Amino acid sequence: MDTVTTLPPAYSASSGTAQATASKPTLSSDFETFLRMLTAQMQNQDPLNPVDSTDYATQLATFSSVEQQVLSNDLLRNISSALNVGGLSQLSGWVGMDALSDAPAYFTGTPVSVRPEMPEDASKVELVVKDDTGAVVARQDITGEEGIIEWAGKTESGQVLPRGNYEFEAIATGADGDTETLPISVYARIVEARTASGGIVLGLEGGTEIASDEVIALRSA
């Protein structure tokens, strides 16, 4: 007759994890065990040399202190988890947005949105575009234009510039002929957001990184 060996239920593949979780001691069961052990200690003590009542009080106080520490650790762990989830949620809100800042913008072949601050007394304002080497690659007259301006990524002769990071500035000429160079804010896509010691760092398309407090405005991509 063949002998069949049956594994105990606790070792079955389907119930192993559940039983391991169920067998994990809780504070409630630990406290009940402690009380039973304390009661047994009292019942089996030497009548001629009984345990001092202060010893029982000390044991109870010690267990209570440990119990409170365990509960505090669990509470802190839950708070930490909640903060981490909230932090990730906050970071995810940045990714995919277009951030307006003074950082360079990455030209991908589609127009780049710039927002210059036009001096009121300027008789002429020129948009100047520089590549990542600092060389001027394009100029565009934007006198009288307001709000967001779309730069098409072309030179003055109409040639389309290659993909890459470009910096923007405005050269304003006053009525007296004096010129002033002004920075221009540019919209760039946020592709990464991470926490750092100083706050949140945003990675822009093209590899440029800025701090979140450098962002002037946000818009949906």
KAJO-V260514 format. One record per residue. RES is the residue in one small letter. PHI is phi in degrees with one decimal (999 if undefined). Layout:
RES/PHI, RES/PHI
This chain:
m/999, d/-70.3, t/-100.4, v/-107.2, t/-100.7, t/-106.5, l/-72.2, p/-62.0, p/-53.4, a/-65.2, y/-104.5, s/-70.0, a/-61.9, s/-77.6, s/-112.5, g/-57.9, t/-65.6, a/-63.0, q/-70.8, a/-65.0, t/-69.2, a/-67.0, s/-83.0, k/-63.3, p/-66.3, t/-112.1, l/-61.9, s/-62.4, s/-68.0, d/-63.7, f/-66.9, e/-63.8, t/-62.5, f/-61.9, l/-65.0, r/-64.0, m/-66.4, l/-66.5, t/-63.9, a/-63.1, q/-63.3, m/-69.9, q/-70.4, n/-107.0, q/-74.4, d/-72.8, p/-59.0, l/-81.9, n/-141.1, p/-66.8, v/-72.3, d/-63.6, s/-60.2, t/-67.2, d/-66.2, y/-64.1, a/-62.4, t/-65.0, q/-63.7, l/-62.9, a/-64.6, t/-64.2, f/-64.7, s/-62.0, s/-65.2, v/-64.2, e/-60.3, q/-64.7, q/-66.4, v/-63.6, l/-63.5, s/-64.5, n/-62.7, d/-63.7, l/-64.4, l/-63.6, r/-64.5, n/-66.6, i/-64.3, s/-61.7, s/-62.9, a/-64.6, l/-66.6, n/-64.0, v/-64.1, g/-64.3, g/-65.0, l/-64.9, s/-63.1, q/-64.7, l/-64.7, s/-64.2, g/-68.1, w/-77.9, v/-64.3, g/93.6, m/-85.0, d/-96.2, a/-103.3, l/-94.1, s/-155.2, d/-90.5, a/-76.2, p/-61.4, a/-114.3, y/-93.7, f/-86.7, t/-107.8, g/113.7, t/-104.2, p/-56.1, v/-104.0, s/-88.6, v/-122.5, r/-130.9, p/-81.0, e/-97.7, m/-81.9, p/-65.7, e/-66.7, d/-95.7, a/-78.5, s/-88.1, k/-153.8, v/-131.2, e/-120.4, l/-84.6, v/-115.8, v/-117.0, k/-121.8, d/-84.4, d/-71.7, t/-94.6, g/93.0, a/-79.5, v/-73.7, v/-115.8, a/-159.0, r/-135.3, q/-150.9, d/-75.4, i/-122.4, t/-59.0, g/83.5, e/-79.2, e/-130.6, g/73.1, i/-80.9, i/-116.6, e/-95.2, w/-91.1, a/-79.9, g/80.0, k/-123.5, t/-78.1, e/-63.9, s/-86.8, g/95.3, q/-77.3, v/-76.2, l/-79.2, p/-70.7, r/-60.6, g/157.6, n/-85.9, y/-132.9, e/-104.7, f/-126.9, e/-150.8, a/-117.3, i/-110.6, a/-101.3, t/-109.1, g/-82.5, a/-64.3, d/-87.0, g/92.3, d/-73.3, t/-111.5, e/-140.0, t/-96.2, l/-122.5, p/-71.0, i/-122.3, s/-79.0, v/-131.1, y/-84.7, a/-138.6, r/-74.6, i/-87.6, v/-111.4, e/-154.0, a/-140.5, r/-146.6, t/-87.5, a/-138.5, s/-60.4, g/-93.8, g/137.1, i/-103.2, v/-107.3, l/-110.1, g/-96.3, l/-94.2, e/-59.3, g/103.7, g/100.9, t/-72.3, e/-119.9, i/-136.8, a/-80.9, s/-61.8, d/-77.6, e/-87.6, v/-78.2, i/-88.7, a/-155.6, l/-128.4, r/-147.3, s/-68.6, a/-69.3
